[in-house]
Amino acid sequence: MTTGKGSTAEDAAPLGLVVGQVKAWIERCGWIWAEAQVIEVRRRNAPTQFLRLRDASSNVSALVTCTATVLDAAGPLVDGSMVVARLTPRVYAERAELSFECSEIRLAGEGRLLAQLEALKRKLAAEGLFDPVRKKSLPFLPRCIGLITGAGAAAEGDVLTNARLRWPAVRFAVRHVLVQGASSAAEVMVALADLDDDPDVDVIVIARGGGSLEALLPFSDEGLVRAVAAARTPVVSAIGHEQDMPLIDLAADVRASTPTDAAKRVVPDVAAEGATLREARSRLRRTLIGRLQVEQAWLDQMRSRPAVRDAVASLGPHAEQVGLARLRLREAMSRRLATEQAGLDHAVSQCRALSPGSTLRRGYAIATVDDAPLTSVRQVAIGTRVCLTVTDGALATRVERLEVPAEAVEERSQHGDET
């Protein structure tokens, strides 16, 4: 601080001067790395971003500003993340507020692990390993359940006990592995491959109790996640508690919140299924009885109708109408036949009267010369053969004499004079 001005009440220094001198003194301190917990992140559509950090062992907190680039480079920052930040103290002179300008942020502790897991999660998701389309459905009642868990672990007892309570006849193929430590993921993969090759195993459960992020880290191993996604047998993941979600939870066909929940998912409840079956049978019986009653009522109604009760009675009026119609038809046909017969007889008599045979029967004959009708004496001469057809045969004759009427001779002579 300056000497002289502001040393006495009569010589008080302006507040702006005091704040300015404090600001200059503080900002000469330079940057420093500090470890803290993120308690608030406020992202804005602006170059400057704000977040608040708090000391992990006390209630001391501070406002921190940084650029959007610095904030994005830190990875997924969420409330509660532990970070180390390179901070430079700054004083906002108008309100005399102390803040820190951050030039770099790094996740620390669990935050660093979470960032690594998030990066792996994005990578595997991009490959489609978590796609719901590829997930297999669980069998209704598996013949045998494969169980991968720690030897003597509470998770094993939870799965076995609850599954047998729900379905006493259930069978298990249990594989004990390390569920924590560096070799845990490799042992789980070996057990998974063994059960996946067993034709009797219809579903595989991977179970472990709760624990810290580091304890559950083997169940986010990339190799194990890929093995779970590639398994031919449906896989149920039951790792930790509801809030725990290692990456095999995303790759498994079904995620169970706890080992107990896994037991409920892989086998049906025999009591509930029995109750459902009894209820279904009861509904079916009621439906059948109701349908039979409806059909019986319809049948009774049909049988009560006059046409069904005495079918012959309804035919009486129609039989009378048919008899009258047949009588009228017979009379009409008789009249029509009589009329047609009279017309036919008249036509026959006319044909007979006009036929050549009728003329022949009256004593006439048909004369022909060389099959040509003979109509005039001019057509023949003495000695010409003439055929005479009579009513019962034909006569072959020869002309010996020609008798020409006088009128014909005179007409013939006149005709000869003209020629």
Secondary structure, 3 states (H helix, E strand, C coil): CCCCCCCCCCCCCCHHHHHHHHHHHHHHHCCEEEEEEEEEEECCCCCEEEEEEECCCCCCEEEEEEEHHHHHHCCCCCCCCEEEEEEEEEEECCCCEEEEEEEEEEECCHHHHHHHHHHHHHHHHHCCCCCHHHCCCCCCCCCCEEEEECCCCHHHHHHHHHHHHHCCCCCEEEEECCCCCCCHHHHHHHHHHHHHCCCCCCEEEEEECCCCCCCCHHHHCHHHHHHHHHCCCCEEEEECCCCCCCHHHHHCCEECCCHHHHHHHHCCCHHHHHHHHHHHHHHHHHHHHHHHHHHHHHHHHHHHCHHHHCCCHHHHHHHHHHHHHHHHHHHHHHHHHHHHHHHHHHHHHHHHHHCHHHHHHCCCCEEEECCEECCCHHHCCCCCEEEEEECCEEEEEECCCCCCCHHHHHHHHHHHHHC
